[in-house]
């Protein structure tokens, strides 16, 4: 009997753009495993402080790197068992912040680490990028209600640049576009079945997933 082939689907984008919400809907549709980045209470207090005050950049990047790599390794094990796994971020997430948050020798060391991860971890089978405008980022952050990431400093210096960082990433890695679905988040309401179905059709057009 032929073994069922597992898949990894990663949803990426700016903070509060709806990654977790969409991931949950996709996991239910494909009857798959879901691994989420987590909410405020899931992060250590020190990391929440790092984000809120924009301090201790090196330890923040390393903490998220370790977290995301561990989660991706778990996802790969599920994939090897023939399961579909949905992530609301994957290991590339920490790499986008290296140039913005780390400088000089720290920047060089982190870039070497990032290169090793890219060579050893492989990419998800499908990447869904939620491209969002500044207006929507601000709206979603307010709706999210997380205390540590709703300051103007966080919006301007951390949240807003992420969308551009992802755009720059895809410009440099055009080969990934064949497995990437770019969703204009401002035009989509994932709670509407017709909008969710549009994304599912695009996923099914890139990979074949058998629903149990």
N, C-alpha and C positions, 0 to 999 in steps of 0.2 A: 504493500500500500504506500502510495506516494505521500511523503511528509508535507504537511501544510506549511507554506512559506510565510514567516512572520514579517511584519513591516514596522517601521518607526516613522511616525508623523510628528513633526515639531511645528508649533505655532510660535512665531516670534514677532516682535514689534515693540513700540514704546510702552513705558509703564502705564497701566490702567487703560490699555487700548482694547481690552476684551479677550485677551489670550486665554485666561483660565476658563472663562465662560464658554468660548468656542471649543476649547479642548474637552470640556465636560460633555458638550453636545455630541462631539465626534466620537468620544469614547462610548457613549450610550448607543450611537448609531451602529458602530462597528463591533459593539460588544467587546471592547478592548480594555487594556490596562491604562490607567492614567497616572502620570507623575507630574505633580504641580510644584512650582517654585515655592509656594507658600505665602502666607500673609504675615502681618506684623508680629503676631505672637510666636511665629515659627522661627524667627531670627533671634540670635543672642542679643541681649541688651546692648552690648558693646558695638555690634554691627549696626543696630538701629541708630545708635548715636553717631557712628561714622557716616551713615547716610544722611541723617538729619543735619549734622553740622559740617558735612563735606570735609572730614578729617581722616587721617590715617589711611590714606589711599592704598598703600601697599598691602596692608593686612586685609582690607576690604576685598581687593581683587583676588588675593590668595584664598580667602574664605569662600567666596563665590566660585572660584575655579574648582576647588576641592569638592564643593557641594554638587556642582553641575557635572563634573566628571564622574563622581560616584553614581549619580542618578542615571547618567547615560550608560554606564556599565551595567546597571540593573536592567535598563531598557533593552540592552543588547542580549542579555540572558533570556529575557522574555521573548525576544524576536527569535532566538535560536530554538525556542520551544514551539515556534509556529504561531505566536500570539501577535496581535496588533497592539502597539503601544503609542499613546498620545502624550507628548510633552508640551508644556506651555512655555518652554525655553530650552535651549540645549547648550552645550559647552561653548559655542561661539559667542554666547552672550557676554561672558566676562572679557573676552578679547577686544571687544569694541571699545572698552573703556581704558585700555592701556595708554594710548597716546594722550587721552584727555586727562588722566589722573596721575600718571607716573612719568618721571623725567630722568634724564641722565642715565646713570648706571642701572637704576631700578628699571627703567624703561627697557634697556637692553636685555636684562635678565628675564623680564616677563615676556618679551617678544620671543626669546629662545624657547621658553616654556610653551608659549602658544604654538610655535612651529612644530614642536614635538607632538602636541595634542592633535594638531591637524593631520599629521602623518600617521598617527597610530589609532585614532578613534573612528575615523570614517564619518561621513555625513548621514543624516536621516534619509529615508527613502523619499519623503516628500517634506518640503519646507513651505509653510504658509506664512507669508509676511504681511502683517496688518499695517499698511501704510496709512498714517493719520495726520491730520492738520493740527496746527497749534491750538486752534479753537477747540477742537475735540479733545485734545490731550488735557487741556485745562478743565473741560467739562467732566471728563471721566475721572480725573484726579479728585475733583470736588465730590463727585458721587461715590468714589471709593471710600472716603472717610478714614484713610490711614493717617494717623497723626504724624508719623515720621517722614512722610513724603508729600506733604501738602503745602510746604512753604514756597514762597516766591523764588528763593534761592535754588531750591530743588527743581522747580519747574524750569527755570532759565538755564541753570548750569548742569543739570543732569537729565531731566526728562526730555526736554525739547531736542537736545543734540542727538538722542538715540535714533530717531527716525532718519536723520541725515547720515549717521554712522552706518546704519543698515544699507541705505542707498549707496553709499560709497563702497561698502563691502561687496555688494552685488556688481558694481561697476568693475571692481578689481577681480572678481571671480565669476566671470560671465558663463563659464561652463556649468555653474550651479543652476542657472536659470531654467535648464531643461527639467529640473526636479522641483522648481519653485513656483508657487502660486502667489501672485501679488494681489492682495485684496485692498481696494480703496475703502477703508473702514468707515469713512463719513457717509458712504452711500449704502452701507449694509446695516441691517438690523437682524442679528443672529436669532432673535426670538421669533422672527417671522419664518415659517416653514419654507416659503419660496426662496428666501435669501440663503438659508442654510443649504437648501437643495442645490443651489448654484455652486457652492463650494464643494459639496460632496461629488457632484458630477465632474468637477475639475480634478478632484483627487482620483476618482475612479478612472479618469482618462489617462492618468499617469501610471497608476499601479493597479493591479488586480488584488482585491481583498475579498476573501470568502467570509461572509458573516455566519457565525455559528448559530 
